[in-house]
């Protein structure tokens, strides 16, 4: 059996699945959204744990021992990568 580790490619936060751990690669938003995310501690290098996806598009995440519900608009601007490589 030939197992290879897939590279961890960056993707938009709404594509992360429930119970997944991701690392913030960048935040590409306007000043207002950047400011809100900064106050929450969502900056480059931050680990996020995806707790839930709500039907309205909002995402519940754990970040630095706190839980935040990010709006779909905010989440769209957060680029992340998988914390752990996946095996193929």
PyMOL Python script that loads the backbone (N, CA, C, O; Angstrom):
from pymol import cmd

cmd.read_pdbstr("""\
ATOM      1  N   UNK A   1       0.834  -1.170   0.000  1.00  0.00           N
ATOM      2  CA  UNK A   1       0.000   0.000   0.000  1.00  0.00           C
ATOM      3  C   UNK A   1       0.884   1.241   0.000  1.00  0.00           C
ATOM      4  O   UNK A   1       1.795   1.359   0.820  1.00  0.00           O
ATOM      5  N   UNK A   2       0.619   2.157  -0.912  1.00  0.00           N
ATOM      6  CA  UNK A   2       1.434   3.340  -1.064  1.00  0.00           C
ATOM      7  C   UNK A   2       0.684   4.549  -0.515  1.00  0.00           C
ATOM      8  O   UNK A   2      -0.181   5.101  -1.194  1.00  0.00           O
ATOM      9  N   UNK A   3       1.008   4.964   0.708  1.00  0.00           N
ATOM     10  CA  UNK A   3       0.368   6.139   1.316  1.00  0.00           C
ATOM     11  C   UNK A   3       1.218   7.371   1.047  1.00  0.00           C
ATOM     12  O   UNK A   3       2.438   7.353   1.210  1.00  0.00           O
ATOM     13  N   UNK A   4       0.549   8.437   0.633  1.00  0.00           N
ATOM     14  CA  UNK A   4       1.223   9.708   0.429  1.00  0.00           C
ATOM     15  C   UNK A   4       0.490  10.763   1.238  1.00  0.00           C
ATOM     16  O   UNK A   4      -0.734  10.734   1.357  1.00  0.00           O
ATOM     17  N   UNK A   5       1.249  11.689   1.789  1.00  0.00           N
ATOM     18  CA  UNK A   5       0.632  12.793   2.513  1.00  0.00           C
ATOM     19  C   UNK A   5       0.287  13.886   1.510  1.00  0.00           C
ATOM     20  O   UNK A   5       1.150  14.355   0.768  1.00  0.00           O
ATOM     21  N   UNK A   6      -0.982  14.288   1.494  1.00  0.00           N
ATOM     22  CA  UNK A   6      -1.420  15.372   0.626  1.00  0.00           C
ATOM     23  C   UNK A   6      -0.958  16.698   1.212  1.00  0.00           C
ATOM     24  O   UNK A   6      -0.949  16.880   2.429  1.00  0.00           O
ATOM     25  N   UNK A   7      -0.577  17.615   0.342  1.00  0.00           N
ATOM     26  CA  UNK A   7      -0.220  18.942   0.801  1.00  0.00           C
ATOM     27  C   UNK A   7      -1.469  19.636   1.311  1.00  0.00           C
ATOM     28  O   UNK A   7      -2.569  19.419   0.804  1.00  0.00           O
ATOM     29  N   UNK A   8      -1.289  20.458   2.303  1.00  0.00           N
ATOM     30  CA  UNK A   8      -2.400  21.197   2.874  1.00  0.00           C
ATOM     31  C   UNK A   8      -2.585  22.489   2.082  1.00  0.00           C
ATOM     32  O   UNK A   8      -1.816  23.437   2.246  1.00  0.00           O
ATOM     33  N   UNK A   9      -3.600  22.527   1.226  1.00  0.00           N
ATOM     34  CA  UNK A   9      -3.882  23.695   0.404  1.00  0.00           C
ATOM     35  C   UNK A   9      -4.813  24.635   1.144  1.00  0.00           C
ATOM     36  O   UNK A   9      -5.637  24.206   1.951  1.00  0.00           O
ATOM     37  N   UNK A  10      -4.674  25.908   0.865  1.00  0.00           N
ATOM     38  CA  UNK A  10      -5.515  26.915   1.495  1.00  0.00           C
ATOM     39  C   UNK A  10      -6.903  26.921   0.859  1.00  0.00           C
ATOM     40  O   UNK A  10      -7.059  26.662  -0.334  1.00  0.00           O
ATOM     41  N   UNK A  11      -7.912  27.226   1.690  1.00  0.00           N
ATOM     42  CA  UNK A  11      -9.302  27.289   1.214  1.00  0.00           C
ATOM     43  C   UNK A  11     -10.079  28.228   2.118  1.00  0.00           C
ATOM     44  O   UNK A  11      -9.621  28.581   3.205  1.00  0.00           O
ATOM     45  N   UNK A  12     -11.252  28.628   1.667  1.00  0.00           N
ATOM     46  CA  UNK A  12     -12.096  29.544   2.426  1.00  0.00           C
ATOM     47  C   UNK A  12     -12.728  28.814   3.614  1.00  0.00           C
ATOM     48  O   UNK A  12     -13.130  27.658   3.484  1.00  0.00           O
ATOM     49  N   UNK A  13     -12.817  29.471   4.757  1.00  0.00           N
ATOM     50  CA  UNK A  13     -13.312  28.848   5.984  1.00  0.00           C
ATOM     51  C   UNK A  13     -14.659  28.138   5.836  1.00  0.00           C
ATOM     52  O   UNK A  13     -14.833  27.078   6.436  1.00  0.00           O
ATOM     53  N   UNK A  14     -15.624  28.663   5.069  1.00  0.00           N
ATOM     54  CA  UNK A  14     -16.902  27.951   4.969  1.00  0.00           C
ATOM     55  C   UNK A  14     -16.785  26.527   4.397  1.00  0.00           C
ATOM     56  O   UNK A  14     -17.716  25.733   4.535  1.00  0.00           O
ATOM     57  N   UNK A  15     -15.664  26.201   3.763  1.00  0.00           N
ATOM     58  CA  UNK A  15     -15.471  24.863   3.210  1.00  0.00           C
ATOM     59  C   UNK A  15     -14.960  23.865   4.252  1.00  0.00           C
ATOM     60  O   UNK A  15     -14.937  22.661   3.997  1.00  0.00           O
ATOM     61  N   UNK A  16     -14.555  24.355   5.411  1.00  0.00           N
ATOM     62  CA  UNK A  16     -14.104  23.456   6.489  1.00  0.00           C
ATOM     63  C   UNK A  16     -15.308  22.695   7.036  1.00  0.00           C
ATOM     64  O   UNK A  16     -16.426  23.209   7.049  1.00  0.00           O
ATOM     65  N   UNK A  17     -15.068  21.483   7.480  1.00  0.00           N
ATOM     66  CA  UNK A  17     -16.165  20.649   7.984  1.00  0.00           C
ATOM     67  C   UNK A  17     -16.201  20.662   9.505  1.00  0.00           C
ATOM     68  O   UNK A  17     -15.212  20.976  10.167  1.00  0.00           O
ATOM     69  N   UNK A  18     -17.360  20.314  10.038  1.00  0.00           N
ATOM     70  CA  UNK A  18     -17.540  20.281  11.484  1.00  0.00           C
ATOM     71  C   UNK A  18     -16.505  19.383  12.149  1.00  0.00           C
ATOM     72  O   UNK A  18     -16.188  18.308  11.640  1.00  0.00           O
ATOM     73  N   UNK A  19     -15.988  19.820  13.266  1.00  0.00           N
ATOM     74  CA  UNK A  19     -14.998  19.128  14.097  1.00  0.00           C
ATOM     75  C   UNK A  19     -13.588  19.130  13.490  1.00  0.00           C
ATOM     76  O   UNK A  19     -12.705  18.414  13.963  1.00  0.00           O
ATOM     77  N   UNK A  20     -13.386  19.921  12.464  1.00  0.00           N
ATOM     78  CA  UNK A  20     -12.076  20.032  11.834  1.00  0.00           C
ATOM     79  C   UNK A  20     -11.262  21.129  12.520  1.00  0.00           C
ATOM     80  O   UNK A  20     -11.816  22.119  12.997  1.00  0.00           O
ATOM     81  N   UNK A  21      -9.951  20.943  12.562  1.00  0.00           N
ATOM     82  CA  UNK A  21      -9.036  21.960  13.066  1.00  0.00           C
ATOM     83  C   UNK A  21      -8.323  22.579  11.873  1.00  0.00           C
ATOM     84  O   UNK A  21      -7.798  21.868  11.016  1.00  0.00           O
ATOM     85  N   UNK A  22      -8.306  23.899  11.822  1.00  0.00           N
ATOM     86  CA  UNK A  22      -7.658  24.607  10.720  1.00  0.00           C
ATOM     87  C   UNK A  22      -6.793  25.730  11.285  1.00  0.00           C
ATOM     88  O   UNK A  22      -6.955  26.147  12.432  1.00  0.00           O
ATOM     89  N   UNK A  23      -5.880  26.203  10.458  1.00  0.00           N
ATOM     90  CA  UNK A  23      -4.996  27.314  10.806  1.00  0.00           C
ATOM     91  C   UNK A  23      -5.305  28.462   9.844  1.00  0.00           C
ATOM     92  O   UNK A  23      -5.408  28.253   8.635  1.00  0.00           O
ATOM     93  N   UNK A  24      -5.451  29.668  10.380  1.00  0.00           N
ATOM     94  CA  UNK A  24      -5.724  30.842   9.546  1.00  0.00           C
ATOM     95  C   UNK A  24      -4.461  31.195   8.763  1.00  0.00           C
ATOM     96  O   UNK A  24      -3.390  31.391   9.337  1.00  0.00           O
ATOM     97  N   UNK A  25      -4.608  31.271   7.444  1.00  0.00           N
ATOM     98  CA  UNK A  25      -3.505  31.632   6.552  1.00  0.00           C
ATOM     99  C   UNK A  25      -3.537  33.137   6.299  1.00  0.00           C
ATOM    100  O   UNK A  25      -2.497  33.796   6.312  1.00  0.00           O
ATOM    101  N   UNK A  26      -4.739  33.679   6.069  1.00  0.00           N
ATOM    102  CA  UNK A  26      -4.873  35.118   5.845  1.00  0.00           C
ATOM    103  C   UNK A  26      -6.326  35.535   6.025  1.00  0.00           C
ATOM    104  O   UNK A  26      -7.243  34.714   6.002  1.00  0.00           O
ATOM    105  N   UNK A  27      -6.500  36.829   6.204  1.00  0.00           N
ATOM    106  CA  UNK A  27      -7.838  37.427   6.269  1.00  0.00           C
ATOM    107  C   UNK A  27      -7.871  38.500   5.193  1.00  0.00           C
ATOM    108  O   UNK A  27      -7.100  39.458   5.228  1.00  0.00           O
ATOM    109  N   UNK A  28      -8.776  38.326   4.235  1.00  0.00           N
ATOM    110  CA  UNK A  28      -8.862  39.236   3.093  1.00  0.00           C
ATOM    111  C   UNK A  28     -10.206  39.947   3.127  1.00  0.00           C
ATOM    112  O   UNK A  28     -11.137  39.567   2.418  1.00  0.00           O
ATOM    113  N   UNK A  29     -10.300  40.974   3.949  1.00  0.00           N
ATOM    114  CA  UNK A  29     -11.581  41.650   4.138  1.00  0.00           C
ATOM    115  C   UNK A  29     -11.372  43.156   4.258  1.00  0.00           C
ATOM    116  O   UNK A  29     -10.246  43.653   4.259  1.00  0.00           O
ATOM    117  N   UNK A  30     -12.499  43.865   4.360  1.00  0.00           N
ATOM    118  CA  UNK A  30     -12.418  45.314   4.544  1.00  0.00           C
ATOM    119  C   UNK A  30     -11.991  45.644   5.974  1.00  0.00           C
ATOM    120  O   UNK A  30     -11.855  44.756   6.816  1.00  0.00           O
ATOM    121  N   UNK A  31     -11.787  46.905   6.225  1.00  0.00           N
ATOM    122  CA  UNK A  31     -11.284  47.357   7.526  1.00  0.00           C
ATOM    123  C   UNK A  31     -12.217  46.959   8.671  1.00  0.00           C
ATOM    124  O   UNK A  31     -11.748  46.545   9.730  1.00  0.00           O
ATOM    125  N   UNK A  32     -13.517  47.080   8.472  1.00  0.00           N
ATOM    126  CA  UNK A  32     -14.481  46.764   9.533  1.00  0.00           C
ATOM    127  C   UNK A  32     -14.422  45.281   9.921  1.00  0.00           C
ATOM    128  O   UNK A  32     -14.338  44.948  11.103  1.00  0.00           O
ATOM    129  N   UNK A  33     -14.465  44.406   8.931  1.00  0.00           N
ATOM    130  CA  UNK A  33     -14.428  42.969   9.215  1.00  0.00           C
ATOM    131  C   UNK A  33     -13.075  42.580   9.802  1.00  0.00           C
ATOM    132  O   UNK A  33     -13.016  41.788  10.742  1.00  0.00           O
ATOM    133  N   UNK A  34     -11.991  43.126   9.259  1.00  0.00           N
ATOM    134  CA  UNK A  34     -10.659  42.847   9.813  1.00  0.00           C
ATOM    135  C   UNK A  34     -10.589  43.248  11.280  1.00  0.00           C
ATOM    136  O   UNK A  34     -10.024  42.524  12.100  1.00  0.00           O
ATOM    137  N   UNK A  35     -11.160  44.397  11.609  1.00  0.00           N
ATOM    138  CA  UNK A  35     -11.146  44.880  12.983  1.00  0.00           C
ATOM    139  C   UNK A  35     -11.922  43.937  13.910  1.00  0.00           C
ATOM    140  O   UNK A  35     -11.461  43.618  15.007  1.00  0.00           O
ATOM    141  N   UNK A  36     -13.096  43.498  13.464  1.00  0.00           N
ATOM    142  CA  UNK A  36     -13.901  42.568  14.265  1.00  0.00           C
ATOM    143  C   UNK A  36     -13.154  41.258  14.495  1.00  0.00           C
ATOM    144  O   UNK A  36     -13.119  40.749  15.615  1.00  0.00           O
ATOM    145  N   UNK A  37     -12.563  40.718  13.445  1.00  0.00           N
ATOM    146  CA  UNK A  37     -11.846  39.450  13.563  1.00  0.00           C
ATOM    147  C   UNK A  37     -10.602  39.604  14.444  1.00  0.00           C
ATOM    148  O   UNK A  37     -10.255  38.694  15.197  1.00  0.00           O
ATOM    149  N   UNK A  38      -9.944  40.736  14.350  1.00  0.00           N
ATOM    150  CA  UNK A  38      -8.778  41.004  15.189  1.00  0.00           C
ATOM    151  C   UNK A  38      -9.174  41.011  16.662  1.00  0.00           C
ATOM    152  O   UNK A  38      -8.456  40.460  17.497  1.00  0.00           O
ATOM    153  N   UNK A  39     -10.308  41.629  16.991  1.00  0.00           N
ATOM    154  CA  UNK A  39     -10.774  41.657  18.381  1.00  0.00           C
ATOM    155  C   UNK A  39     -11.108  40.257  18.890  1.00  0.00           C
ATOM    156  O   UNK A  39     -11.012  39.988  20.087  1.00  0.00           O
ATOM    157  N   UNK A  40     -11.502  39.367  17.978  1.00  0.00           N
ATOM    158  CA  UNK A  40     -11.811  37.985  18.355  1.00  0.00           C
ATOM    159  C   UNK A  40     -10.551  37.131  18.430  1.00  0.00           C
ATOM    160  O   UNK A  40     -10.593  36.011  18.938  1.00  0.00           O
ATOM    161  N   UNK A  41      -9.436  37.646  17.929  1.00  0.00           N
ATOM    162  CA  UNK A  41      -8.198  36.884  17.923  1.00  0.00           C
ATOM    163  C   UNK A  41      -8.015  36.050  16.673  1.00  0.00           C
ATOM    164  O   UNK A  41      -7.147  35.179  16.626  1.00  0.00           O
ATOM    165  N   UNK A  42      -8.827  36.309  15.658  1.00  0.00           N
ATOM    166  CA  UNK A  42      -8.732  35.557  14.404  1.00  0.00           C
ATOM    167  C   UNK A  42      -7.746  36.290  13.497  1.00  0.00           C
ATOM    168  O   UNK A  42      -8.113  37.194  12.747  1.00  0.00           O
ATOM    169  N   UNK A  43      -6.485  35.872  13.591  1.00  0.00           N
ATOM    170  CA  UNK A  43      -5.416  36.465  12.793  1.00  0.00           C
ATOM    171  C   UNK A  43      -4.583  35.334  12.185  1.00  0.00           C
ATOM    172  O   UNK A  43      -4.762  34.163  12.518  1.00  0.00           O
ATOM    173  N   UNK A  44      -3.686  35.705  11.302  1.00  0.00           N
ATOM    174  CA  UNK A  44      -2.818  34.720  10.654  1.00  0.00           C
ATOM    175  C   UNK A  44      -2.107  33.869  11.693  1.00  0.00           C
ATOM    176  O   UNK A  44      -1.515  34.396  12.635  1.00  0.00           O
ATOM    177  N   UNK A  45      -2.165  32.548  11.521  1.00  0.00           N
ATOM    178  CA  UNK A  45      -1.503  31.607  12.418  1.00  0.00           C
ATOM    179  C   UNK A  45      -2.399  31.080  13.529  1.00  0.00           C
ATOM    180  O   UNK A  45      -2.010  30.154  14.241  1.00  0.00           O
ATOM    181  N   UNK A  46      -3.589  31.649  13.693  1.00  0.00           N
ATOM    182  CA  UNK A  46      -4.509  31.218  14.740  1.00  0.00           C
ATOM    183  C   UNK A  46      -5.139  29.878  14.389  1.00  0.00           C
ATOM    184  O   UNK A  46      -5.515  29.637  13.242  1.00  0.00           O
ATOM    185  N   UNK A  47      -5.251  29.008  15.389  1.00  0.00           N
ATOM    186  CA  UNK A  47      -5.934  27.726  15.200  1.00  0.00           C
ATOM    187  C   UNK A  47      -7.422  27.908  15.481  1.00  0.00           C
ATOM    188  O   UNK A  47      -7.805  28.510  16.483  1.00  0.00           O
ATOM    189  N   UNK A  48      -8.246  27.386  14.593  1.00  0.00           N
ATOM    190  CA  UNK A  48      -9.696  27.398  14.775  1.00  0.00           C
ATOM    191  C   UNK A  48     -10.203  25.961  14.798  1.00  0.00           C
ATOM    192  O   UNK A  48      -9.736  25.118  14.033  1.00  0.00           O
ATOM    193  N   UNK A  49     -11.151  25.693  15.673  1.00  0.00           N
ATOM    194  CA  UNK A  49     -11.829  24.397  15.710  1.00  0.00           C
ATOM    195  C   UNK A  49     -13.254  24.653  15.242  1.00  0.00           C
ATOM    196  O   UNK A  49     -13.977  25.445  15.848  1.00  0.00           O
ATOM    197  N   UNK A  50     -13.657  23.990  14.173  1.00  0.00           N
ATOM    198  CA  UNK A  50     -14.998  24.174  13.619  1.00  0.00           C
ATOM    199  C   UNK A  50     -15.969  23.352  14.456  1.00  0.00           C
ATOM    200  O   UNK A  50     -15.933  22.122  14.437  1.00  0.00           O
ATOM    201  N   UNK A  51     -16.838  24.046  15.191  1.00  0.00           N
ATOM    202  CA  UNK A  51     -17.775  23.363  16.080  1.00  0.00           C
ATOM    203  C   UNK A  51     -19.096  23.049  15.391  1.00  0.00           C
ATOM    204  O   UNK A  51     -19.688  21.998  15.637  1.00  0.00           O
ATOM    205  N   UNK A  52     -19.566  23.955  14.525  1.00  0.00           N
ATOM    206  CA  UNK A  52     -20.859  23.730  13.864  1.00  0.00           C
ATOM    207  C   UNK A  52     -21.029  24.663  12.680  1.00  0.00           C
ATOM    208  O   UNK A  52     -20.501  25.775  12.655  1.00  0.00           O
ATOM    209  N   UNK A  53     -21.778  24.183  11.704  1.00  0.00           N
ATOM    210  CA  UNK A  53     -22.246  24.996  10.579  1.00  0.00           C
ATOM    211  C   UNK A  53     -23.745  25.163  10.773  1.00  0.00           C
ATOM    212  O   UNK A  53     -24.463  24.174  10.920  1.00  0.00           O
ATOM    213  N   UNK A  54     -24.221  26.387  10.775  1.00  0.00           N
ATOM    214  CA  UNK A  54     -25.654  26.636  10.927  1.00  0.00           C
ATOM    215  C   UNK A  54     -26.307  26.766   9.552  1.00  0.00           C
ATOM    216  O   UNK A  54     -25.647  27.124   8.577  1.00  0.00           O
ATOM    217  N   UNK A  55     -27.593  26.478   9.479  1.00  0.00           N
ATOM    218  CA  UNK A  55     -28.307  26.500   8.202  1.00  0.00           C
ATOM    219  C   UNK A  55     -28.314  27.891   7.558  1.00  0.00           C
ATOM    220  O   UNK A  55     -28.482  28.006   6.344  1.00  0.00           O
ATOM    221  N   UNK A  56     -28.133  28.943   8.357  1.00  0.00           N
ATOM    222  CA  UNK A  56     -28.110  30.299   7.800  1.00  0.00           C
ATOM    223  C   UNK A  56     -26.728  30.687   7.258  1.00  0.00           C
ATOM    224  O   UNK A  56     -26.543  31.814   6.800  1.00  0.00           O
ATOM    225  N   UNK A  57     -25.761  29.770   7.305  1.00  0.00           N
ATOM    226  CA  UNK A  57     -24.423  30.028   6.782  1.00  0.00           C
ATOM    227  C   UNK A  57     -23.411  30.424   7.835  1.00  0.00           C
ATOM    228  O   UNK A  57     -22.213  30.456   7.554  1.00  0.00           O
ATOM    229  N   UNK A  58     -23.865  30.727   9.045  1.00  0.00           N
ATOM    230  CA  UNK A  58     -22.944  31.087  10.118  1.00  0.00           C
ATOM    231  C   UNK A  58     -22.166  29.861  10.590  1.00  0.00           C
ATOM    232  O   UNK A  58     -22.639  28.730  10.487  1.00  0.00           O
ATOM    233  N   UNK A  59     -20.965  30.110  11.109  1.00  0.00           N
ATOM    234  CA  UNK A  59     -20.094  29.020  11.550  1.00  0.00           C
ATOM    235  C   UNK A  59     -19.682  29.278  12.997  1.00  0.00           C
ATOM    236  O   UNK A  59     -19.204  30.362  13.330  1.00  0.00           O
ATOM    237  N   UNK A  60     -19.868  28.282  13.846  1.00  0.00           N
ATOM    238  CA  UNK A  60     -19.446  28.361  15.241  1.00  0.00           C
ATOM    239  C   UNK A  60     -18.047  27.784  15.337  1.00  0.00           C
ATOM    240  O   UNK A  60     -17.814  26.634  14.963  1.00  0.00           O
ATOM    241  N   UNK A  61     -17.106  28.590  15.843  1.00  0.00           N
ATOM    242  CA  UNK A  61     -15.720  28.152  15.963  1.00  0.00           C
ATOM    243  C   UNK A  61     -15.216  28.371  17.382  1.00  0.00           C
ATOM    244  O   UNK A  61     -15.694  29.248  18.101  1.00  0.00           O
ATOM    245  N   UNK A  62     -14.248  27.560  17.767  1.00  0.00           N
ATOM    246  CA  UNK A  62     -13.519  27.782  19.018  1.00  0.00           C
ATOM    247  C   UNK A  62     -12.188  28.406  18.623  1.00  0.00           C
ATOM    248  O   UNK A  62     -11.502  27.940  17.713  1.00  0.00           O
ATOM    249  N   UNK A  63     -11.844  29.478  19.340  1.00  0.00           N
ATOM    250  CA  UNK A  63     -10.630  30.225  19.032  1.00  0.00           C
ATOM    251  C   UNK A  63     -10.051  30.738  20.342  1.00  0.00           C
ATOM    252  O   UNK A  63     -10.687  31.537  21.029  1.00  0.00           O
ATOM    253  N   UNK A  64      -8.860  30.290  20.692  1.00  0.00           N
ATOM    254  CA  UNK A  64      -8.167  30.755  21.886  1.00  0.00           C
ATOM    255  C   UNK A  64      -9.050  30.661  23.137  1.00  0.00           C
ATOM    256  O   UNK A  64      -9.233  31.648  23.849  1.00  0.00           O
ATOM    257  N   UNK A  65      -9.585  29.484  23.392  1.00  0.00           N
ATOM    258  CA  UNK A  65     -10.410  29.195  24.571  1.00  0.00           C
ATOM    259  C   UNK A  65     -11.719  29.969  24.620  1.00  0.00           C
ATOM    260  O   UNK A  65     -12.309  30.120  25.690  1.00  0.00           O
ATOM    261  N   UNK A  66     -12.174  30.456  23.482  1.00  0.00           N
ATOM    262  CA  UNK A  66     -13.461  31.137  23.396  1.00  0.00           C
ATOM    263  C   UNK A  66     -14.213  30.575  22.199  1.00  0.00           C
ATOM    264  O   UNK A  66     -13.619  29.985  21.296  1.00  0.00           O
ATOM    265  N   UNK A  67     -15.526  30.767  22.204  1.00  0.00           N
ATOM    266  CA  UNK A  67     -16.341  30.350  21.070  1.00  0.00           C
ATOM    267  C   UNK A  67     -16.938  31.581  20.409  1.00  0.00           C
ATOM    268  O   UNK A  67     -17.429  32.487  21.081  1.00  0.00           O
ATOM    269  N   UNK A  68     -16.890  31.600  19.088  1.00  0.00           N
ATOM    270  CA  UNK A  68     -17.418  32.706  18.314  1.00  0.00           C
ATOM    271  C   UNK A  68     -18.319  32.175  17.211  1.00  0.00           C
ATOM    272  O   UNK A  68     -18.039  31.133  16.618  1.00  0.00           O
ATOM    273  N   UNK A  69     -19.383  32.883  16.942  1.00  0.00           N
ATOM    274  CA  UNK A  69     -20.221  32.564  15.791  1.00  0.00           C
ATOM    275  C   UNK A  69     -19.892  33.587  14.720  1.00  0.00           C
ATOM    276  O   UNK A  69     -20.203  34.770  14.862  1.00  0.00           O
ATOM    277  N   UNK A  70     -19.266  33.131  13.657  1.00  0.00           N
ATOM    278  CA  UNK A  70     -18.879  34.004  12.555  1.00  0.00           C
ATOM    279  C   UNK A  70     -19.992  34.026  11.519  1.00  0.00           C
ATOM    280  O   UNK A  70     -20.535  32.982  11.160  1.00  0.00           O
ATOM    281  N   UNK A  71     -20.326  35.213  11.043  1.00  0.00           N
ATOM    282  CA  UNK A  71     -21.323  35.294   9.982  1.00  0.00           C
ATOM    283  C   UNK A  71     -20.733  34.685   8.713  1.00  0.00           C
ATOM    284  O   UNK A  71     -19.516  34.575   8.564  1.00  0.00           O
ATOM    285  N   UNK A  72     -21.606  34.301   7.822  1.00  0.00           N
ATOM    286  CA  UNK A  72     -21.157  33.736   6.549  1.00  0.00           C
ATOM    287  C   UNK A  72     -20.248  34.727   5.824  1.00  0.00           C
ATOM    288  O   UNK A  72     -19.250  34.334   5.220  1.00  0.00           O
ATOM    289  N   UNK A  73     -20.596  36.012   5.885  1.00  0.00           N
ATOM    290  CA  UNK A  73     -19.798  37.052   5.217  1.00  0.00           C
ATOM    291  C   UNK A  73     -18.392  37.127   5.814  1.00  0.00           C
ATOM    292  O   UNK A  73     -17.407  37.227   5.081  1.00  0.00           O
ATOM    293  N   UNK A  74     -18.302  37.079   7.142  1.00  0.00           N
ATOM    294  CA  UNK A  74     -16.987  37.123   7.785  1.00  0.00           C
ATOM    295  C   UNK A  74     -16.166  35.881   7.443  1.00  0.00           C
ATOM    296  O   UNK A  74     -14.985  35.975   7.109  1.00  0.00           O
ATOM    297  N   UNK A  75     -16.808  34.719   7.531  1.00  0.00           N
ATOM    298  CA  UNK A  75     -16.116  33.452   7.302  1.00  0.00           C
ATOM    299  C   UNK A  75     -15.553  33.361   5.884  1.00  0.00           C
ATOM    300  O   UNK A  75     -14.475  32.804   5.674  1.00  0.00           O
ATOM    301  N   UNK A  76     -16.280  33.907   4.920  1.00  0.00           N
ATOM    302  CA  UNK A  76     -15.857  33.863   3.517  1.00  0.00           C
ATOM    303  C   UNK A  76     -14.491  34.515   3.328  1.00  0.00           C
ATOM    304  O   UNK A  76     -13.727  34.098   2.457  1.00  0.00           O
ATOM    305  N   UNK A  77     -14.172  35.529   4.128  1.00  0.00           N
ATOM    306  CA  UNK A  77     -12.926  36.282   3.973  1.00  0.00           C
ATOM    307  C   UNK A  77     -11.735  35.665   4.705  1.00  0.00           C
ATOM    308  O   UNK A  77     -10.622  36.184   4.627  1.00  0.00           O
ATOM    309  N   UNK A  78     -11.965  34.561   5.415  1.00  0.00           N
ATOM    310  CA  UNK A  78     -10.891  33.910   6.170  1.00  0.00           C
ATOM    311  C   UNK A  78     -10.363  32.727   5.369  1.00  0.00           C
ATOM    312  O   UNK A  78     -11.102  31.792   5.062  1.00  0.00           O
ATOM    313  N   UNK A  79      -9.084  32.778   5.036  1.00  0.00           N
ATOM    314  CA  UNK A  79      -8.439  31.696   4.280  1.00  0.00           C
ATOM    315  C   UNK A  79      -7.699  30.828   5.292  1.00  0.00           C
ATOM    316  O   UNK A  79      -6.942  31.332   6.122  1.00  0.00           O
ATOM    317  N   UNK A  80      -7.927  29.517   5.213  1.00  0.00           N
ATOM    318  CA  UNK A  80      -7.351  28.580   6.180  1.00  0.00           C
ATOM    319  C   UNK A  80      -6.686  27.408   5.470  1.00  0.00           C
ATOM    320  O   UNK A  80      -6.819  27.236   4.259  1.00  0.00           O
ATOM    321  N   UNK A  81      -5.970  26.610   6.253  1.00  0.00           N
ATOM    322  CA  UNK A  81      -5.440  25.339   5.764  1.00  0.00           C
ATOM    323  C   UNK A  81      -5.670  24.307   6.859  1.00  0.00           C
ATOM    324  O   UNK A  81      -5.857  24.663   8.022  1.00  0.00           O
ATOM    325  N   UNK A  82      -5.657  23.050   6.494  1.00  0.00           N
ATOM    326  CA  UNK A  82      -5.835  21.979   7.471  1.00  0.00           C
ATOM    327  C   UNK A  82      -4.684  22.004   8.467  1.00  0.00           C
ATOM    328  O   UNK A  82      -3.534  22.235   8.095  1.00  0.00           O
ATOM    329  N   UNK A  83      -5.001  21.768   9.726  1.00  0.00           N
ATOM    330  CA  UNK A  83      -3.959  21.711  10.748  1.00  0.00           C
ATOM    331  C   UNK A  83      -3.112  20.462  10.578  1.00  0.00           C
ATOM    332  O   UNK A  83      -1.888  20.514  10.700  1.00  0.00           O
ATOM    333  N   UNK A  84      -3.760  19.343  10.299  1.00  0.00           N
ATOM    334  CA  UNK A  84      -3.057  18.082  10.149  1.00  0.00           C
ATOM    335  C   UNK A  84      -3.115  17.649   8.694  1.00  0.00           C
ATOM    336  O   UNK A  84      -4.176  17.739   8.076  1.00  0.00           O
ATOM    337  N   UNK A  85      -2.011  17.181   8.130  1.00  0.00           N
ATOM    338  CA  UNK A  85      -2.049  16.658   6.760  1.00  0.00           C
ATOM    339  C   UNK A  85      -2.962  15.438   6.696  1.00  0.00           C
ATOM    340  O   UNK A  85      -3.093  14.691   7.666  1.00  0.00           O
ATOM    341  N   UNK A  86      -3.581  15.255   5.555  1.00  0.00           N
ATOM    342  CA  UNK A  86      -4.438  14.084   5.370  1.00  0.00           C
ATOM    343  C   UNK A  86      -3.705  13.046   4.551  1.00  0.00           C
ATOM    344  O   UNK A  86      -2.862  13.378   3.718  1.00  0.00           O
ATOM    345  N   UNK A  87      -4.028  11.790   4.790  1.00  0.00           N
ATOM    346  CA  UNK A  87      -3.392  10.706   4.039  1.00  0.00           C
ATOM    347  C   UNK A  87      -4.272  10.324   2.868  1.00  0.00           C
ATOM    348  O   UNK A  87      -5.499  10.368   2.960  1.00  0.00           O
ATOM    349  N   UNK A  88      -3.644   9.950   1.770  1.00  0.00           N
ATOM    350  CA  UNK A  88      -4.417   9.468   0.624  1.00  0.00           C
ATOM    351  C   UNK A  88      -4.165   8.003   0.412  1.00  0.00           C
ATOM    352  O   UNK A  88      -4.726   7.408  -0.509  1.00  0.00           O
TER     353      UNK A  88
END
""", "prot")
cmd.dss("prot")
cmd.show_as("cartoon", "prot")
cmd.util.cbc("prot")
cmd.orient("prot")
